[in-house]
């Protein structure tokens, strides 16, 4: 596969920040699993030659802030071809820089397994740095979740995800659990909504992105 150093990239109405290619999951629906050379339309590659340092990320954002395009962004999003909390220290340092220098909200797209990845509670570390967390729920059923997401943590993953979501709402203004349309049954989607209501977080159904 082609590799490069795409640290930041525009996507939707946000500036996305690509910290790592590491991920403890191998989701059956993930673009990484469906095509080794699959890329987003507006970047050459999100596969990193190496993980960027905090300063490299900050420098990339500073350079982007000088462009006319920067004015169109509505948020910063930690999201790339890996799980951003695999590079937690860099994420937190960059988030602190963003909050100190810009007014845009900061979001993390995550699989929610950060406590297992980092072997410590992560939610308290997000306070004052992160405005929204979007967590991939994928199913209300632990067995279906494990079969679909294929986490290295196996049966520990699903309860850890729910625990993180419940903790995160105490430190982050907006917590969203997401599922992908057409990848689970309508009944499972409805149960995911009820699960989110019990947790006191938002359920979002994401559109399935098919490769051409």
C-alpha positions in Angstrom: 0.0 0.0 0.0 1.1 3.6 -0.6 2.2 5.4 2.5 2.8 9.1 3.3 2.6 11.7 6.0 -0.9 13.1 5.6 -1.3 14.5 9.2 -4.3 16.7 8.5 -7.0 16.6 5.8 -10.3 18.3 5.0 -13.4 16.1 5.3 -17.0 17.2 5.3 -16.9 20.5 7.1 -14.0 19.7 9.4 -10.2 19.6 9.6 -9.4 16.0 10.4 -6.3 15.0 12.3 -4.6 11.7 11.5 -2.4 10.6 14.4 -1.9 6.8 13.9 -2.7 3.7 11.9 -2.8 1.5 15.0 -6.2 0.0 15.9 -7.2 -2.9 18.1 -10.2 -3.7 15.9 -10.7 -5.2 12.5 -14.3 -4.2 11.8 -15.9 -6.1 8.9 -17.3 -2.9 7.4 -14.2 -0.8 7.8 -12.7 0.6 4.6 -9.3 -0.6 5.8 -10.6 -4.2 5.6 -12.3 -3.9 2.2 -9.5 -2.5 0.1 -5.8 -2.2 1.0 -5.4 0.8 -1.3 -8.7 2.5 -0.5 -8.3 6.3 0.1 -10.5 9.3 0.6 -11.0 11.4 -2.5 -9.3 14.5 -1.3 -6.0 13.0 0.0 -3.4 10.8 -1.6 -3.2 8.4 1.4 -4.0 8.2 5.1 -1.5 5.4 5.7 1.3 6.9 7.7 4.9 6.2 7.2 5.3 6.8 10.9 3.3 8.5 13.7 3.8 12.3 13.8 5.1 14.0 16.9 3.0 16.6 18.7 5.0 19.4 17.2 4.6 18.0 13.7 0.8 18.0 14.2 0.7 21.5 15.6 3.0 22.8 12.7 0.7 21.2 10.1 -2.4 22.9 11.7 -0.6 26.2 11.9 0.2 26.0 8.2 -3.3 25.1 7.3 -4.6 28.1 9.4 -2.9 30.4 7.0 -5.0 29.2 4.1 -8.3 30.6 2.9 -9.9 27.1 3.3 -9.3 27.2 7.0 -12.1 29.7 7.4 -14.6 27.1 6.2 -13.9 24.6 8.9 -16.6 24.1 11.6 -14.6 21.7 13.8 -11.4 19.8 14.5 -11.7 16.0 14.4 -9.2 13.4 15.6 -9.9 10.7 13.0 -7.8 8.9 10.4 -6.9 5.3 9.4 -6.4 4.3 13.1 -7.8 4.7 16.6 -6.7 8.2 17.7 -6.5 7.2 21.4 -3.7 4.8 20.5 -1.6 8.1 20.4 -3.3 9.5 23.5 -0.4 11.7 24.7 -0.1 13.4 21.4 -3.9 13.7 21.1 -4.2 15.4 24.5 -1.3 17.8 23.8 -2.7 18.8 20.4 -6.2 19.2 21.9 -4.8 21.6 24.5 -3.1 23.6 21.7 -6.4 23.7 19.7 -8.4 24.9 22.7 -5.8 27.6 23.6 -5.6 29.0 20.0 -8.8 28.4 18.2 -12.6 28.7 18.8 -13.7 25.6 16.8 -15.0 22.6 18.8 -12.8 19.5 19.0 -14.2 16.0 18.4 -12.7 12.5 18.7 -14.0 9.7 16.5 -13.1 6.5 18.5 -13.9 2.9 19.0 -14.4 3.6 22.7 -11.7 1.1 23.8 -9.3 3.7 25.0 -9.3 2.5 28.7 -8.2 -1.0 27.6 -5.7 0.5 25.1 -4.1 2.8 27.7 -4.7 0.7 30.8 -6.3 3.6 32.6 -9.5 5.7 32.7 -9.2 8.2 29.8 -12.5 10.1 30.1 -11.3 12.4 33.0 -8.3 13.4 30.8 -10.6 14.8 28.1 -12.2 17.5 30.4 -11.7 21.0 29.0 -10.0 19.6 25.9 -12.7 17.7 23.9 -16.2 19.0 23.1 -17.6 15.8 21.5 -16.8 12.1 21.4 -18.3 9.9 18.7 -18.0 6.2 19.7 -18.6 3.3 17.2 -21.2 1.1 19.0 -22.0 -1.1 16.0 -24.5 -3.3 17.8 -26.5 -3.6 21.1 -25.6 -7.3 21.3 -22.1 -8.1 22.7 -21.8 -11.3 20.6 -22.7 -9.5 17.4 -20.5 -6.6 18.3 -17.5 -8.9 18.9 -18.1 -10.7 15.6 -18.5 -7.5 13.6 -15.7 -5.4 15.3 -13.3 -8.3 16.0 -11.4 -6.5 18.8 -8.2 -7.9 20.2 -9.7 -7.5 23.6 -12.5 -9.9 22.7 -15.3 -10.1 25.4 -13.8 -7.3 27.4 -14.3 -4.8 24.6 -18.1 -4.3 24.7 -18.5 -3.6 28.4 -15.4 -1.3 28.3 -17.0 0.7 25.4 -20.2 1.2 27.4 -18.3 2.1 30.6 -16.2 4.7 28.7 -19.4 6.2 27.2 -21.0 6.5 30.6 -17.9 8.1 32.1 -17.3 10.4 29.1 -20.6 12.2 29.5 -19.4 13.5 32.8 -16.4 15.2 31.2 -17.4 15.9 27.6 -20.4 18.0 26.6 -21.5 15.7 23.8 -21.2 11.9 23.6 -22.6 10.0 20.6 -22.8 6.3 20.0 -23.0 5.4 16.3 -24.1 2.4 14.2 -23.7 1.9 10.5 -26.9 1.6 8.4 -27.5 -1.7 6.7 -24.8 -3.5 8.8 -27.2 -4.5 11.6 -31.0 -5.3 11.7 -33.6 -2.7 12.3 -34.4 -4.4 15.6 -30.8 -4.0 16.7 -30.8 -0.4 15.6 -33.9 0.2 17.8 -32.2 -1.5 20.7 -29.1 0.6 20.2 -31.4 3.7 20.5 -32.8 2.4 23.8 -29.3 1.5 25.1 -28.2 5.1 24.4 -31.2 6.5 26.1 -30.4 4.4 29.2 -26.8 5.7 29.1 -27.9 9.3 28.6 -26.1 9.7 25.3 -27.0 10.3 21.6 -27.5 7.5 19.1 -26.5 8.3 15.5 -27.0 6.0 12.5 -24.1 6.6 10.0 -24.4 6.0 6.3 -22.7 2.9 4.9 -19.9 4.0 2.5 -19.4 1.6 -0.3 -16.3 1.4 -2.4 -16.6 2.1 -6.1 
